[in-house]
Amino acid sequence: MRNDSAERETLTRHHTSRLLRAVRRAGRADWAALIALGWHTGHRLQDLLDVTSDAIDGDLLTVKPRKKGGRGREVVLPIPRWLASQVRKLGGFTTIHHADNRNGRVSDEFLGWMRAASVDPLPVARGTRTFNRRSFHSFRHGMVSRLTAAGVSGDLARLVTDHESPQVQRRYAHAEVQSLREALALARRR
């Protein structure tokens, strides 16, 4: 099955609001925080499942991407204070984390929340398999789209999402925190 990212759809602010209402009605603060982190950071589901309260310093979140081969670099992002507080309070996502998402169980659970919130995952049949154009990964596509629409430079956007690029010099990432804070604040208003 081909998983062409050009066929992905974003999850809009409206979709995200519906998802948050559904998980809060069900009393799932863990899923509410995870969905909010997806919207506010654009990071991969597995990487966000690994976040613990130790990853929060004030309003800064450190994400340690698990890219193939385990060579992911740490990404430090400003997040809203209310969200940092929620993640600290939860301590982590052990109530969701089903060992490892490679088996797709957490992704399937997220699709269940999408259905509960009446957010269509936009399934596309490919032979005997189905590919959903909307999934948790859609937050990643949405963040890139919002950053682009906000006029954020490609290099700064790659610092947010941790897409690899030889042009980005990661050793300067700490000097970029205020620029990241402003860029993310602008993107979140869109």
C-alpha positions in Angstrom: 0.0 0.0 0.0 1.3 3.4 -1.0 1.0 6.1 1.7 1.4 9.2 -0.4 1.6 12.2 2.0 0.2 14.5 -0.8 -3.1 12.6 -0.3 -3.2 13.5 3.4 -5.8 16.0 4.7 -5.2 18.3 7.6 -7.3 18.3 10.8 -8.7 21.8 11.0 -9.3 23.9 14.2 -13.0 22.9 13.9 -12.1 19.2 13.7 -9.7 19.5 16.6 -12.4 21.3 18.7 -14.9 18.5 18.0 -12.3 15.9 19.0 -11.5 17.7 22.2 -15.2 18.0 23.1 -15.6 14.2 22.5 -12.7 13.1 24.6 -13.5 15.6 27.4 -17.1 14.3 27.5 -15.7 10.8 27.9 -13.5 12.1 30.8 -10.2 11.4 28.9 -7.9 14.1 30.0 -5.0 12.0 28.6 -6.4 12.0 25.1 -7.3 15.7 25.4 -3.7 16.6 26.2 -2.4 14.3 23.5 -4.7 15.8 20.8 -3.8 19.3 22.0 -0.1 18.5 21.7 -0.7 17.2 18.2 -2.4 20.4 17.2 0.2 22.7 18.9 3.4 20.9 17.8 2.7 18.9 14.7 4.8 16.0 16.0 4.3 12.3 15.4 2.0 10.3 17.6 4.7 7.9 18.8 7.0 10.8 19.8 4.2 12.5 21.7 3.2 9.3 23.5 6.8 9.2 24.9 6.4 12.7 26.5 6.5 12.8 30.3 6.3 15.6 32.8 10.1 15.7 32.7 9.8 17.0 29.1 8.2 20.2 30.4 10.3 23.2 31.6 8.0 26.2 32.1 6.3 26.5 28.8 8.9 24.6 26.8 8.3 21.1 25.7 11.2 18.8 24.7 10.3 16.1 22.2 12.7 13.3 21.4 11.7 12.0 17.9 12.3 8.3 17.3 13.1 8.5 13.7 14.1 5.4 11.9 17.3 4.0 13.4 16.7 5.8 16.7 18.7 8.9 15.6 16.1 11.5 16.2 17.2 14.9 17.6 15.6 16.7 20.5 13.2 19.4 19.6 12.4 22.2 22.1 9.1 24.0 21.4 7.2 26.6 23.4 3.6 25.4 24.1 0.7 27.2 25.8 1.1 27.3 29.6 -2.3 25.6 30.1 -1.1 22.7 28.0 2.3 22.5 29.7 0.4 22.4 33.0 -1.9 19.6 31.8 1.0 17.5 30.6 2.8 18.0 33.9 -0.3 17.1 35.8 -0.8 13.9 33.8 2.9 12.9 34.2 2.8 11.1 30.8 0.6 9.1 28.5 0.9 5.6 30.1 -2.9 5.4 30.2 -2.9 5.5 26.4 0.5 4.0 25.5 -0.1 0.5 24.4 3.6 -0.6 24.4 4.5 0.7 20.9 2.2 2.2 18.3 3.8 0.2 15.5 1.0 -2.2 16.0 -1.4 0.6 15.2 -3.6 0.2 18.3 -3.2 3.8 19.4 -3.8 5.0 15.9 -6.9 2.9 15.7 -8.1 4.3 19.1 -7.6 7.9 17.7 -9.7 6.9 14.6 -12.4 5.8 17.1 -12.3 9.3 18.7 -12.6 10.8 15.3 -15.7 8.8 14.6 -17.1 9.7 18.0 -16.5 13.4 17.2 -18.1 13.0 13.7 -14.8 13.8 12.0 -14.6 11.7 8.8 -11.2 10.0 8.5 -11.7 10.0 4.7 -10.9 6.4 4.0 -9.5 5.4 0.6 -9.6 1.8 -0.5 -6.5 0.5 -2.1 -6.8 -3.1 -3.1 -7.6 -5.1 0.1 -6.3 -2.3 2.4 -7.7 1.1 3.5 -5.7 4.3 3.9 -7.2 7.1 5.9 -6.5 10.6 4.5 -7.1 12.0 8.0 -5.3 10.5 11.0 -3.2 11.8 13.9 -0.5 12.4 11.4 -2.8 15.0 9.9 -1.8 17.3 12.7 1.7 17.3 11.3 0.5 18.3 7.9 -1.7 20.9 9.4 1.1 22.5 11.4 3.3 22.7 8.3 0.4 24.3 6.4 -0.3 26.8 9.1 3.3 27.7 9.5 3.6 28.2 5.7 0.4 30.3 5.7 1.8 32.4 8.5 4.9 33.2 6.4 7.3 31.3 8.6 10.6 30.5 6.8 11.3 26.9 5.8 14.2 26.6 8.1 12.2 27.8 11.1 9.3 25.6 10.2 11.7 22.6 10.0 12.8 23.4 13.6 9.2 23.1 14.7 8.4 19.8 12.9 12.0 18.3 12.9 11.9 17.5 9.2 15.4 16.8 8.2 17.3 19.4 6.1 21.0 19.9 5.6 20.4 23.7 5.8 19.2 23.6 9.3 21.9 23.9 11.9 20.5 22.4 15.0 23.1 23.8 17.3 21.5 27.2 17.0 18.0 25.9 18.0 18.2 27.4 21.5 18.7 30.9 20.1 15.5 30.4 18.1 13.1 29.8 21.0 11.6 33.3 20.9 11.2 33.1 17.1 9.6 29.7 17.6 7.3 31.1 20.3 6.2 34.0 18.0 5.8 31.7 14.9 3.7 29.1 16.8 1.5 31.8 18.4 0.9 33.2 14.9 0.2 29.8 13.4 -2.2 28.9 16.2 -4.3 32.0 15.5 -5.0 30.8 11.9 
